[in-house]
Amino acid sequence: MKITCEHCGALIDTDKDKKCTNCGAPFRANKDYKNVRDYHDKNSNLDIREREADIQTKELQNKILEKTLNANKRISFMQIIITLIFFVIFIYAAIFIIKRINLWNYS
């Protein structure tokens, strides 16, 4: 990040230099440096909060997906049971009807 030295007006690259290369003044007390540093600190906190929110959102999505899948498994199991019950009733009714038809033929 580049800032202007408050003492001599020279351009300081804070990533490379520890103090002003022209006059030797420290830039830690420089208003521009403090403003930029505060801005970066606030934004890094926002990034952390955004990442935490993303993680929480993904966890909630996974819970919802898991509940949906479990509900679908229960529905499939119930569908199988209901189908078997109707199949047994149908077979029972068919046997009953066949016995009635056979009784009418013999009478």
DAVENQUI-V195095 format. One line per field, one symbol per residue. psi: psi as a letter, one per 40 degrees, with the letter a starting at -180 (. if undefined). A space follows every 10 residues. Layout:
psi->???
//
This chain:
psi->ihihhddeei hhheddidih edeeiiedeh dddddddddd dddddddddd dddddddddd dddddddddd dddddddddd dddddddddd dddddddddd ddddde.
//
